Amino acid sequence: MITNNPGHLKGFSYSGRHRYSLTFCTSARRPLFADGAVVEMVVRQLVRTASEEQFSVIAYCFMPDHLHLLIEGTSDDSNGKRFITQFKRCSGSCYSQERQETLWRRYGFEHVLGDDETTLEVVRYIFGNPVRAGLVSTVEEYPYVGSLESELEDLIEAGQLSR
């Protein structure tokens, strides 16, 4: 189930223990995530939002001008729409206060994973982005990938992403 800009899935509640693959682009597709300090600030807001909204962040990858996330609700009260709104609002506000610029494009891309889609497939796709873009030869070389749930090495090994 992939949504197109600007809407969400019609008839889908977004509440509960669903998995989401999300992509958010920076405003004007500027390469803001080439700056480690910006990535750190956004990760802090990611940690905060995930905790408050009851989501696990299985994988993330900050490309220079966009962010890939794989998240999963950890409670029946988890709400994907609320996570998206809160994360973008909080990280955007912090960035704006620091830099007096807009961080995010208004809309992003979301995909609610179906039962037939494995988490590992999506992790493999997310972590493969910097390699496919020619930024690095192996995912281990890229500083802006990770997980808030697992050690990066364990995910790399499980996905047989490189080596």
Backbone as JSON Lines, residues from 0, in Angstrom:
{"i":0,"aa":"M","n":[0.84,-1.18,0.0],"ca":[0.0,0.0,0.0],"c":[0.89,1.25,0.0]}
{"i":1,"aa":"I","n":[1.04,1.88,-1.12],"ca":[1.86,3.08,-1.23],"c":[0.93,4.27,-1.41]}
{"i":2,"aa":"T","n":[1.22,5.33,-0.68],"ca":[0.41,6.54,-0.85],"c":[1.17,7.51,-1.72]}
{"i":3,"aa":"N","n":[0.44,8.34,-2.4],"ca":[1.03,9.39,-3.23],"c":[0.85,10.72,-2.52]}
{"i":4,"aa":"N","n":[1.66,11.69,-2.88],"ca":[1.5,13.03,-2.33],"c":[0.14,13.55,-2.73]}
{"i":5,"aa":"P","n":[-0.57,14.25,-1.91],"ca":[-0.24,14.57,-0.54],"c":[-0.99,13.73,0.48]}
{"i":6,"aa":"G","n":[-1.76,12.76,0.07],"ca":[-2.69,12.13,1.0],"c":[-2.16,10.9,1.7]}
{"i":7,"aa":"H","n":[-2.97,10.47,2.63],"ca":[-2.74,9.21,3.33],"c":[-3.71,8.18,2.74]}
{"i":8,"aa":"L","n":[-3.55,6.95,3.14],"ca":[-4.45,5.9,2.68],"c":[-5.86,6.16,3.19]}
{"i":9,"aa":"K","n":[-6.79,6.13,2.31],"ca":[-8.18,6.33,2.7],"c":[-8.71,5.02,3.29]}
{"i":10,"aa":"G","n":[-9.4,5.14,4.41],"ca":[-9.98,3.97,5.04],"c":[-9.02,3.17,5.91]}
{"i":11,"aa":"F","n":[-7.79,3.64,6.05],"ca":[-6.8,2.95,6.9],"c":[-6.62,3.78,8.15]}
{"i":12,"aa":"S","n":[-6.71,3.16,9.32],"ca":[-6.73,3.92,10.58],"c":[-5.36,4.41,11.04]}
{"i":13,"aa":"Y","n":[-4.28,3.77,10.61],"ca":[-2.92,4.1,11.05],"c":[-2.68,3.8,12.53]}
{"i":14,"aa":"S","n":[-3.64,3.23,13.21],"ca":[-3.49,2.89,14.63],"c":[-3.09,1.43,14.78]}
{"i":15,"aa":"G","n":[-2.18,1.19,15.71],"ca":[-1.79,-0.18,16.01],"c":[-0.36,-0.5,15.66]}
{"i":16,"aa":"R","n":[-0.1,-1.77,15.57],"ca":[1.26,-2.3,15.42],"c":[1.63,-2.51,13.95]}
{"i":17,"aa":"H","n":[1.52,-1.47,13.16],"ca":[1.85,-1.54,11.74],"c":[3.3,-1.13,11.51]}
{"i":18,"aa":"R","n":[3.84,-1.61,10.39],"ca":[5.18,-1.21,9.96],"c":[5.04,-0.23,8.8]}
{"i":19,"aa":"Y","n":[5.9,0.79,8.81],"ca":[5.86,1.83,7.79],"c":[7.25,2.07,7.23]}
{"i":20,"aa":"S","n":[7.34,2.16,5.93],"ca":[8.54,2.64,5.26],"c":[8.24,4.09,4.87]}
{"i":21,"aa":"L","n":[9.05,5.01,5.36],"ca":[8.81,6.44,5.17],"c":[10.0,7.09,4.49]}
{"i":22,"aa":"T","n":[9.73,8.06,3.64],"ca":[10.78,8.87,3.02],"c":[10.36,10.32,3.1]}
{"i":23,"aa":"F","n":[11.24,11.15,3.67],"ca":[10.99,12.58,3.79],"c":[12.13,13.32,3.1]}
{"i":24,"aa":"C","n":[11.79,14.24,2.22],"ca":[12.8,15.03,1.51],"c":[12.99,16.37,2.19]}
{"i":25,"aa":"T","n":[14.2,16.87,2.09],"ca":[14.49,18.2,2.62],"c":[13.85,19.25,1.72]}
{"i":26,"aa":"S","n":[13.63,20.41,2.29],"ca":[13.07,21.54,1.55],"c":[13.98,21.86,0.36]}
{"i":27,"aa":"A","n":[13.4,21.98,-0.81],"ca":[14.13,22.29,-2.05],"c":[15.22,21.25,-2.34]}
{"i":28,"aa":"R","n":[15.09,20.07,-1.73],"ca":[16.06,18.97,-1.9],"c":[17.5,19.43,-1.66]}
{"i":29,"aa":"R","n":[17.66,20.32,-0.69],"ca":[19.01,20.77,-0.33],"c":[19.73,19.64,0.4]}
{"i":30,"aa":"P","n":[21.06,19.52,0.24],"ca":[21.83,18.43,0.87],"c":[22.13,18.72,2.34]}
{"i":31,"aa":"L","n":[21.1,18.93,3.13],"ca":[21.27,19.31,4.54],"c":[21.85,18.2,5.4]}
{"i":32,"aa":"F","n":[21.63,16.95,5.0],"ca":[22.12,15.84,5.81],"c":[23.55,15.43,5.48]}
{"i":33,"aa":"A","n":[24.23,16.26,4.72],"ca":[25.68,16.09,4.55],"c":[26.39,16.66,5.77]}
{"i":34,"aa":"D","n":[25.66,17.39,6.61],"ca":[26.17,18.01,7.83],"c":[25.83,17.1,9.01]}
{"i":35,"aa":"G","n":[26.85,16.52,9.62],"ca":[26.65,15.6,10.74],"c":[25.9,16.21,11.91]}
{"i":36,"aa":"A","n":[26.08,17.51,12.15],"ca":[25.37,18.18,13.24],"c":[23.86,18.2,12.99]}
{"i":37,"aa":"V","n":[23.47,18.39,11.75],"ca":[22.04,18.36,11.4],"c":[21.49,16.95,11.59]}
{"i":38,"aa":"V","n":[22.23,15.96,11.14],"ca":[21.79,14.57,11.31],"c":[21.62,14.25,12.8]}
{"i":39,"aa":"E","n":[22.58,14.64,13.63],"ca":[22.48,14.4,15.07],"c":[21.25,15.05,15.68]}
{"i":40,"aa":"M","n":[20.96,16.27,15.27],"ca":[19.79,16.98,15.79],"c":[18.51,16.25,15.4]}
{"i":41,"aa":"V","n":[18.43,15.79,14.16],"ca":[17.23,15.1,13.7],"c":[17.12,13.73,14.38]}
{"i":42,"aa":"V","n":[18.23,13.05,14.59],"ca":[18.18,11.76,15.3],"c":[17.67,11.95,16.72]}
{"i":43,"aa":"R","n":[18.09,13.02,17.39],"ca":[17.56,13.28,18.74],"c":[16.04,13.41,18.72]}
{"i":44,"aa":"Q","n":[15.51,14.09,17.73],"ca":[14.06,14.24,17.63],"c":[13.39,12.92,17.24]}
{"i":45,"aa":"L","n":[14.08,12.12,16.47],"ca":[13.58,10.8,16.1],"c":[13.45,9.92,17.34]}
{"i":46,"aa":"V","n":[14.48,9.92,18.17],"ca":[14.46,9.14,19.42],"c":[13.3,9.6,20.31]}
{"i":47,"aa":"R","n":[13.19,10.9,20.45],"ca":[12.13,11.47,21.29],"c":[10.74,11.1,20.79]}
{"i":48,"aa":"T","n":[10.52,11.3,19.49],"ca":[9.2,11.03,18.92],"c":[8.87,9.54,18.99]}
{"i":49,"aa":"A","n":[9.84,8.69,18.69],"ca":[9.6,7.25,18.74],"c":[9.18,6.83,20.14]}
{"i":50,"aa":"S","n":[9.84,7.36,21.14],"ca":[9.49,7.03,22.52],"c":[8.1,7.54,22.87]}
{"i":51,"aa":"E","n":[7.83,8.79,22.57],"ca":[6.54,9.38,22.91],"c":[5.37,8.75,22.17]}
{"i":52,"aa":"E","n":[5.59,8.37,20.93],"ca":[4.5,7.85,20.09],"c":[4.46,6.33,20.02]}
{"i":53,"aa":"Q","n":[5.33,5.67,20.78],"ca":[5.35,4.21,20.89],"c":[5.65,3.52,19.55]}
{"i":54,"aa":"F","n":[6.82,3.88,19.0],"ca":[7.3,3.27,17.77],"c":[8.74,2.82,17.96]}
{"i":55,"aa":"S","n":[9.08,1.71,17.31],"ca":[10.48,1.33,17.23],"c":[10.99,1.8,15.87]}
{"i":56,"aa":"V","n":[12.24,2.26,15.86],"ca":[12.88,2.68,14.62],"c":[13.84,1.56,14.24]}
{"i":57,"aa":"I","n":[13.39,0.74,13.31],"ca":[14.13,-0.45,12.92],"c":[15.34,-0.08,12.08]}
{"i":58,"aa":"A","n":[15.18,0.91,11.2],"ca":[16.3,1.33,10.34],"c":[16.09,2.77,9.91]}
{"i":59,"aa":"Y","n":[17.22,3.47,9.73],"ca":[17.18,4.82,9.16],"c":[18.4,5.02,8.29]}
{"i":60,"aa":"C","n":[18.25,5.89,7.31],"ca":[19.37,6.27,6.45],"c":[19.16,7.71,6.03]}
{"i":61,"aa":"F","n":[20.09,8.56,6.41],"ca":[20.07,9.96,6.02],"c":[20.9,10.11,4.75]}
{"i":62,"aa":"M","n":[20.23,10.25,3.63],"ca":[20.91,10.59,2.39],"c":[21.09,12.12,2.4]}
{"i":63,"aa":"P","n":[21.92,12.68,1.53],"ca":[22.16,14.12,1.62],"c":[20.88,14.97,1.6]}
{"i":64,"aa":"D","n":[19.88,14.58,0.8],"ca":[18.69,15.43,0.68],"c":[17.38,14.73,1.06]}
{"i":65,"aa":"H","n":[17.46,13.57,1.7],"ca":[16.25,12.9,2.16],"c":[16.57,11.87,3.23]}
{"i":66,"aa":"L","n":[15.53,11.43,3.91],"ca":[15.64,10.47,5.0],"c":[14.73,9.29,4.74]}
{"i":67,"aa":"H","n":[15.28,8.09,4.9],"ca":[14.5,6.85,4.84],"c":[14.36,6.31,6.26]}
{"i":68,"aa":"L","n":[13.15,5.88,6.6],"ca":[12.88,5.28,7.91],"c":[12.08,4.0,7.73]}
{"i":69,"aa":"L","n":[12.33,3.04,8.61],"ca":[11.45,1.89,8.77],"c":[11.06,1.87,10.24]}
{"i":70,"aa":"I","n":[9.78,2.08,10.5],"ca":[9.29,2.15,11.88],"c":[8.19,1.11,12.07]}
{"i":71,"aa":"E","n":[7.97,0.77,13.35],"ca":[6.9,-0.17,13.67],"c":[6.23,0.24,14.97]}
{"i":72,"aa":"G","n":[4.91,0.28,14.96],"ca":[4.17,0.57,16.17],"c":[4.38,-0.53,17.2]}
{"i":73,"aa":"T","n":[4.58,-0.14,18.46],"ca":[4.84,-1.12,19.51],"c":[3.65,-1.3,20.43]}
{"i":74,"aa":"S","n":[2.55,-0.64,20.12],"ca":[1.36,-0.68,20.97],"c":[0.11,-0.57,20.1]}
{"i":75,"aa":"D","n":[-0.99,-1.02,20.62],"ca":[-2.26,-0.82,19.91],"c":[-2.6,0.66,19.81]}
{"i":76,"aa":"D","n":[-1.99,1.48,20.67],"ca":[-2.21,2.93,20.66],"c":[-1.26,3.68,19.74]}
{"i":77,"aa":"S","n":[-0.28,3.0,19.15],"ca":[0.64,3.66,18.22],"c":[-0.16,4.17,17.03]}
{"i":78,"aa":"N","n":[0.19,5.37,16.55],"ca":[-0.53,5.95,15.42],"c":[0.49,6.51,14.42]}
{"i":79,"aa":"G","n":[0.52,5.92,13.24],"ca":[1.49,6.31,12.22],"c":[1.37,7.75,11.77]}
{"i":80,"aa":"K","n":[0.15,8.23,11.58],"ca":[-0.04,9.63,11.18],"c":[0.5,10.57,12.24]}
{"i":81,"aa":"R","n":[0.21,10.25,13.5],"ca":[0.68,11.11,14.6],"c":[2.2,11.09,14.68]}
{"i":82,"aa":"F","n":[2.82,9.91,14.48],"ca":[4.28,9.83,14.48],"c":[4.86,10.75,13.4]}
{"i":83,"aa":"I","n":[4.34,10.63,12.18],"ca":[4.85,11.44,11.07],"c":[4.72,12.93,11.39]}
{"i":84,"aa":"T","n":[3.55,13.33,11.84],"ca":[3.3,14.74,12.14],"c":[4.23,15.24,13.24]}
{"i":85,"aa":"Q","n":[4.33,14.49,14.32],"ca":[5.14,14.92,15.46],"c":[6.63,14.96,15.12]}
{"i":86,"aa":"F","n":[7.1,13.93,14.43],"ca":[8.52,13.88,14.08],"c":[8.9,15.05,13.18]}
{"i":87,"aa":"K","n":[8.12,15.27,12.12],"ca":[8.46,16.35,11.21],"c":[8.31,17.72,11.88]}
{"i":88,"aa":"R","n":[7.29,17.87,12.71],"ca":[7.08,19.15,13.4],"c":[8.23,19.44,14.36]}
{"i":89,"aa":"C","n":[8.57,18.46,15.2],"ca":[9.62,18.67,16.21],"c":[11.0,18.87,15.57]}
{"i":90,"aa":"S","n":[11.36,18.02,14.63],"ca":[12.68,18.16,14.0],"c":[12.74,19.43,13.17]}
{"i":91,"aa":"G","n":[11.65,19.74,12.47],"ca":[11.61,20.96,11.67],"c":[11.71,22.22,12.52]}
{"i":92,"aa":"S","n":[11.05,22.19,13.68],"ca":[11.09,23.34,14.59],"c":[12.5,23.54,15.15]}
{"i":93,"aa":"C","n":[13.14,22.46,15.59],"ca":[14.52,22.55,16.1],"c":[15.46,23.09,15.04]}
{"i":94,"aa":"Y","n":[15.34,22.56,13.82],"ca":[16.2,23.01,12.73],"c":[15.97,24.49,12.43]}
{"i":95,"aa":"S","n":[14.71,24.88,12.37],"ca":[14.35,26.26,12.07],"c":[14.88,27.23,13.13]}
{"i":96,"aa":"Q","n":[14.8,26.83,14.39],"ca":[15.32,27.68,15.46],"c":[16.83,27.86,15.35]}
{"i":97,"aa":"E","n":[17.53,26.78,14.97],"ca":[18.98,26.82,14.85],"c":[19.45,27.54,13.59]}
{"i":98,"aa":"R","n":[18.78,27.27,12.48],"ca":[19.29,27.7,11.18],"c":[18.43,28.74,10.46]}
{"i":99,"aa":"Q","n":[17.27,29.06,10.99],"ca":[16.35,30.01,10.37],"c":[15.98,29.61,8.93]}
{"i":100,"aa":"E","n":[15.83,28.32,8.73],"ca":[15.43,27.78,7.42],"c":[14.42,26.65,7.65]}
{"i":101,"aa":"T","n":[13.74,26.29,6.59],"ca":[12.81,25.16,6.63],"c":[13.58,23.88,6.37]}
{"i":102,"aa":"L","n":[13.3,22.85,7.16],"ca":[13.99,21.56,6.99],"c":[13.31,20.67,5.96]}
{"i":103,"aa":"W","n":[12.01,20.49,6.07],"ca":[11.31,19.47,5.3],"c":[10.45,20.03,4.18]}
{"i":104,"aa":"R","n":[10.32,19.25,3.14],"ca":[9.24,19.44,2.17],"c":[7.95,19.11,2.89]}
{"i":105,"aa":"R","n":[6.86,19.66,2.43],"ca":[5.59,19.46,3.13],"c":[5.18,18.0,3.19]}
{"i":106,"aa":"Y","n":[5.23,17.3,2.08],"ca":[4.76,15.93,2.04],"c":[5.92,14.96,1.89]}
{"i":107,"aa":"G","n":[5.68,13.75,2.34],"ca":[6.66,12.69,2.17],"c":[5.99,11.5,1.51]}
{"i":108,"aa":"F","n":[6.68,10.4,1.51],"ca":[6.16,9.16,0.93],"c":[6.04,8.14,2.06]}
{"i":109,"aa":"E","n":[4.94,7.43,2.08],"ca":[4.75,6.41,3.1],"c":[4.26,5.13,2.44]}
{"i":110,"aa":"H","n":[4.68,4.05,3.0],"ca":[4.27,2.73,2.54],"c":[3.99,1.9,3.78]}
{"i":111,"aa":"V","n":[2.77,1.42,3.9],"ca":[2.4,0.54,5.0],"c":[2.75,-0.87,4.53]}
{"i":112,"aa":"L","n":[3.65,-1.53,5.26],"ca":[4.08,-2.86,4.84],"c":[2.97,-3.87,5.06]}
{"i":113,"aa":"G","n":[2.76,-4.69,4.06],"ca":[1.79,-5.77,4.14],"c":[2.41,-6.99,4.82]}
{"i":114,"aa":"D","n":[1.57,-7.93,5.12],"ca":[2.04,-9.15,5.78],"c":[3.05,-9.93,4.94]}
{"i":115,"aa":"D","n":[2.98,-9.77,3.62],"ca":[3.87,-10.51,2.73],"c":[5.23,-9.83,2.55]}
{"i":116,"aa":"E","n":[5.4,-8.65,3.11],"ca":[6.66,-7.92,2.97],"c":[7.49,-8.07,4.23]}
{"i":117,"aa":"T","n":[8.72,-8.53,4.06],"ca":[9.55,-8.76,5.24],"c":[10.28,-7.49,5.64]}
{"i":118,"aa":"T","n":[10.49,-7.38,6.92],"ca":[11.24,-6.26,7.47],"c":[12.64,-6.24,6.87]}
{"i":119,"aa":"L","n":[13.24,-7.41,6.75],"ca":[14.61,-7.5,6.24],"c":[14.73,-6.96,4.81]}
{"i":120,"aa":"E","n":[13.73,-7.2,3.98],"ca":[13.76,-6.66,2.61],"c":[13.84,-5.13,2.63]}
{"i":121,"aa":"V","n":[13.07,-4.52,3.51],"ca":[13.04,-3.06,3.58],"c":[14.34,-2.53,4.18]}
{"i":122,"aa":"V","n":[14.86,-3.2,5.21],"ca":[16.15,-2.81,5.78],"c":[17.23,-2.88,4.7]}
{"i":123,"aa":"R","n":[17.22,-3.94,3.93],"ca":[18.2,-4.11,2.85],"c":[18.09,-2.95,1.86]}
{"i":124,"aa":"Y","n":[16.87,-2.58,1.5],"ca":[16.67,-1.45,0.58],"c":[17.19,-0.14,1.2]}
{"i":125,"aa":"I","n":[16.8,0.13,2.44],"ca":[17.19,1.38,3.1],"c":[18.71,1.48,3.22]}
{"i":126,"aa":"F","n":[19.34,0.43,3.73],"ca":[20.78,0.47,3.92],"c":[21.56,0.44,2.61]}
{"i":127,"aa":"G","n":[20.94,-0.03,1.55],"ca":[21.61,-0.07,0.25],"c":[21.64,1.27,-0.47]}
{"i":128,"aa":"N","n":[20.87,2.24,0.01],"ca":[20.78,3.54,-0.67],"c":[22.12,4.23,-0.88]}
{"i":129,"aa":"P","n":[22.96,4.4,0.15],"ca":[24.22,5.12,-0.1],"c":[25.16,4.38,-1.05]}
{"i":130,"aa":"V","n":[25.08,3.06,-1.06],"ca":[25.91,2.28,-1.99],"c":[25.39,2.47,-3.42]}
{"i":131,"aa":"R","n":[24.07,2.33,-3.59],"ca":[23.49,2.51,-4.93],"c":[23.72,3.92,-5.46]}
{"i":132,"aa":"A","n":[23.75,4.91,-4.57],"ca":[23.98,6.3,-4.98],"c":[25.45,6.59,-5.25]}
{"i":133,"aa":"G","n":[26.33,5.62,-4.99],"ca":[27.75,5.82,-5.24],"c":[28.46,6.66,-4.19]}
{"i":134,"aa":"L","n":[27.83,6.82,-3.03],"ca":[28.46,7.61,-1.96],"c":[29.55,6.82,-1.23]}
{"i":135,"aa":"V","n":[29.37,5.51,-1.17],"ca":[30.33,4.62,-0.51],"c":[30.33,3.28,-1.24]}
{"i":136,"aa":"S","n":[31.33,2.45,-0.95],"ca":[31.38,1.1,-1.55],"c":[30.6,0.09,-0.73]}
{"i":137,"aa":"T","n":[30.6,0.28,0.59],"ca":[29.88,-0.63,1.48],"c":[29.1,0.2,2.5]}
{"i":138,"aa":"V","n":[28.02,-0.37,3.0],"ca":[27.18,0.36,3.96],"c":[27.96,0.69,5.23]}
{"i":139,"aa":"E","n":[28.93,-0.15,5.6],"ca":[29.71,0.11,6.81],"c":[30.48,1.43,6.74]}
{"i":140,"aa":"E","n":[30.77,1.9,5.54],"ca":[31.51,3.15,5.36],"c":[30.64,4.38,5.56]}
{"i":141,"aa":"Y","n":[29.33,4.21,5.53],"ca":[28.42,5.36,5.54],"c":[28.06,5.72,6.97]}
{"i":142,"aa":"P","n":[28.29,6.96,7.39],"ca":[28.09,7.32,8.8],"c":[26.65,7.55,9.22]}
{"i":143,"aa":"Y","n":[25.73,7.69,8.26],"ca":[24.38,8.13,8.62],"c":[23.31,7.06,8.42]}
{"i":144,"aa":"V","n":[23.65,5.8,8.69],"ca":[22.68,4.71,8.71],"c":[22.68,4.12,10.11]}
{"i":145,"aa":"G","n":[21.56,3.54,10.48],"ca":[21.52,2.92,11.79],"c":[20.14,2.4,12.14]}
{"i":146,"aa":"S","n":[20.02,2.07,13.41],"ca":[18.78,1.55,13.98],"c":[18.74,1.98,15.44]}
{"i":147,"aa":"L","n":[17.55,2.23,15.94],"ca":[17.41,2.5,17.37],"c":[17.09,1.22,18.13]}
{"i":148,"aa":"E","n":[17.0,0.1,17.41],"ca":[16.58,-1.17,18.01],"c":[17.66,-2.23,18.0]}
{"i":149,"aa":"S","n":[18.53,-2.2,17.01],"ca":[19.53,-3.26,16.83],"c":[20.88,-2.65,16.54]}
{"i":150,"aa":"E","n":[21.9,-3.43,16.77],"ca":[23.24,-3.01,16.39],"c":[23.34,-3.05,14.87]}
{"i":151,"aa":"L","n":[23.96,-2.03,14.3],"ca":[24.11,-1.94,12.86],"c":[24.76,-3.2,12.29]}
{"i":152,"aa":"E","n":[25.79,-3.68,12.95],"ca":[26.5,-4.87,12.47],"c":[25.57,-6.08,12.38]}
{"i":153,"aa":"D","n":[24.66,-6.21,13.35],"ca":[23.72,-7.34,13.33],"c":[22.77,-7.23,12.14]}
{"i":154,"aa":"L","n":[22.3,-6.03,11.86],"ca":[21.41,-5.84,10.72],"c":[22.13,-6.08,9.4]}
{"i":155,"aa":"I","n":[23.37,-5.6,9.33],"ca":[24.15,-5.81,8.11],"c":[24.38,-7.3,7.89]}
{"i":156,"aa":"E","n":[24.75,-7.99,8.94],"ca":[24.99,-9.42,8.84],"c":[23.72,-10.18,8.46]}
{"i":157,"aa":"A","n":[22.61,-9.83,9.09],"ca":[21.33,-10.51,8.82],"c":[20.89,-10.27,7.37]}
{"i":158,"aa":"G","n":[21.15,-9.07,6.88],"ca":[20.76,-8.73,5.52],"c":[21.8,-9.07,4.47]}
{"i":159,"aa":"Q","n":[22.97,-9.52,4.93],"ca":[24.08,-9.83,4.03],"c":[24.25,-8.69,3.03]}
{"i":160,"aa":"L","n":[24.38,-7.47,3.58],"ca":[24.4,-6.27,2.74],"c":[25.75,-6.02,2.09]}
{"i":161,"aa":"S","n":[26.81,-6.47,2.69],"ca":[28.12,-6.25,2.1],"c":[29.09,-7.26,2.67]}
{"i":162,"aa":"R","n":[30.3,-7.09,2.35],"ca":[31.46,-7.91,2.77],"c":[31.87,-8.87,1.7]}
